[in-house]
Amino acid sequence: MLLLRGLDAPKQMTAPVQLADVRNMAAAFATNVTIGVRSVSALDGVQFPHDHPVLAALRDAYVAIPGERL
């Protein structure tokens, strides 16, 4: 994913999330071409901070990706 390539961050991966693993996550986000990077506030009752530093880094990286000419 282009968004993650330029990010200087700890180990990252893209994988399906099992509910049993959610409690071990520090933050969660959703992204696509229309919404940018949006924090996920909770999954199955597990709360996540909306101001986790990785979310700001992802938002900055998203904004820095050059647009494509149509």
Short mmCIF file of the C-alpha atoms (twelve columns), coordinates in Angstrom:
data_MODEL
# 
_entry.id   MODEL 
# 
loop_
_atom_site.group_PDB 
_atom_site.id 
_atom_site.type_symbol 
_atom_site.label_atom_id 
_atom_site.label_alt_id 
_atom_site.label_comp_id 
_atom_site.label_asym_id 
_atom_site.label_seq_id 
_atom_site.Cartn_x 
_atom_site.Cartn_y 
_atom_site.Cartn_z 
_atom_site.pdbx_PDB_model_num 
ATOM 1  C CA . MET A 1  0.000   0.000   0.000   1 
ATOM 2  C CA . LEU A 2  1.502   3.304   -1.106  1 
ATOM 3  C CA . LEU A 3  0.315   4.972   2.100   1 
ATOM 4  C CA . LEU A 4  2.426   2.686   4.293   1 
ATOM 5  C CA . ARG A 5  5.543   2.538   2.085   1 
ATOM 6  C CA . GLY A 6  6.784   6.006   2.973   1 
ATOM 7  C CA . LEU A 7  5.912   5.754   6.644   1 
ATOM 8  C CA . ASP A 8  8.846   5.467   9.042   1 
ATOM 9  C CA . ALA A 9  7.075   3.354   11.636  1 
ATOM 10 C CA . PRO A 10 7.437   0.099   13.524  1 
ATOM 11 C CA . LYS A 11 6.511   -3.178  11.887  1 
ATOM 12 C CA . GLN A 12 3.230   -3.009  10.028  1 
ATOM 13 C CA . MET A 13 1.164   -5.537  8.176   1 
ATOM 14 C CA . THR A 14 -2.046  -5.860  6.262   1 
ATOM 15 C CA . ALA A 15 -4.072  -8.876  7.330   1 
ATOM 16 C CA . PRO A 16 -7.553  -9.931  8.317   1 
ATOM 17 C CA . VAL A 17 -8.264  -9.072  11.954  1 
ATOM 18 C CA . GLN A 18 -9.681  -11.720 14.237  1 
ATOM 19 C CA . LEU A 19 -11.802 -10.444 17.142  1 
ATOM 20 C CA . ALA A 20 -9.464  -12.211 19.581  1 
ATOM 21 C CA . ASP A 21 -6.592  -10.017 18.298  1 
ATOM 22 C CA . VAL A 22 -8.387  -6.669  18.641  1 
ATOM 23 C CA . ARG A 23 -7.462  -6.212  22.316  1 
ATOM 24 C CA . ASN A 24 -3.756  -6.277  21.323  1 
ATOM 25 C CA . MET A 25 -4.074  -3.426  18.823  1 
ATOM 26 C CA . ALA A 26 -2.878  0.092   19.696  1 
ATOM 27 C CA . ALA A 27 -5.026  1.851   17.077  1 
ATOM 28 C CA . ALA A 28 -7.277  1.125   14.137  1 
ATOM 29 C CA . PHE A 29 -8.091  3.058   10.965  1 
ATOM 30 C CA . ALA A 30 -9.989  2.836   7.728   1 
ATOM 31 C CA . THR A 31 -8.950  4.407   4.461   1 
ATOM 32 C CA . ASN A 32 -10.014 4.710   0.865   1 
ATOM 33 C CA . VAL A 33 -9.810  7.247   -1.926  1 
ATOM 34 C CA . THR A 34 -12.744 9.329   -0.715  1 
ATOM 35 C CA . ILE A 35 -12.225 9.563   3.051   1 
ATOM 36 C CA . GLY A 36 -8.473  9.694   3.557   1 
ATOM 37 C CA . VAL A 37 -7.498  8.173   6.914   1 
ATOM 38 C CA . ARG A 38 -10.201 7.881   9.558   1 
ATOM 39 C CA . SER A 39 -9.685  6.518   13.026  1 
ATOM 40 C CA . VAL A 40 -11.832 3.641   14.221  1 
ATOM 41 C CA . SER A 41 -13.058 4.405   17.737  1 
ATOM 42 C CA . ALA A 42 -13.982 0.865   18.789  1 
ATOM 43 C CA . LEU A 43 -14.187 -2.723  17.609  1 
ATOM 44 C CA . ASP A 44 -16.329 -5.187  19.515  1 
ATOM 45 C CA . GLY A 45 -16.262 -2.990  22.608  1 
ATOM 46 C CA . VAL A 46 -12.494 -2.396  22.571  1 
ATOM 47 C CA . GLN A 47 -11.852 1.374   22.528  1 
ATOM 48 C CA . PHE A 48 -9.059  2.997   20.496  1 
ATOM 49 C CA . PRO A 49 -7.663  6.527   20.882  1 
ATOM 50 C CA . HIS A 50 -8.561  8.909   18.063  1 
ATOM 51 C CA . ASP A 51 -5.307  10.804  18.591  1 
ATOM 52 C CA . HIS A 52 -2.769  7.952   18.450  1 
ATOM 53 C CA . PRO A 53 0.484   9.268   16.862  1 
ATOM 54 C CA . VAL A 54 0.398   6.697   14.069  1 
ATOM 55 C CA . LEU A 55 -2.921  8.130   12.867  1 
ATOM 56 C CA . ALA A 56 -1.410  11.597  12.452  1 
ATOM 57 C CA . ALA A 57 1.549   10.087  10.594  1 
ATOM 58 C CA . LEU A 58 -0.811  8.171   8.299   1 
ATOM 59 C CA . ARG A 59 -2.875  11.287  7.611   1 
ATOM 60 C CA . ASP A 60 0.264   13.267  6.773   1 
ATOM 61 C CA . ALA A 61 1.493   10.485  4.491   1 
ATOM 62 C CA . TYR A 62 -1.913  10.303  2.784   1 
ATOM 63 C CA . VAL A 63 -1.949  14.039  2.077   1 
ATOM 64 C CA . ALA A 64 1.594   13.816  0.661   1 
ATOM 65 C CA . ILE A 65 0.656   11.234  -1.971  1 
ATOM 66 C CA . PRO A 66 0.482   13.075  -5.301  1 
ATOM 67 C CA . GLY A 67 -2.887  13.020  -7.031  1 
ATOM 68 C CA . GLU A 68 -3.283  11.234  -10.321 1 
ATOM 69 C CA . ARG A 69 -4.341  13.127  -13.400 1 
ATOM 70 C CA . LEU A 70 -7.576  11.789  -14.843 1 
# 
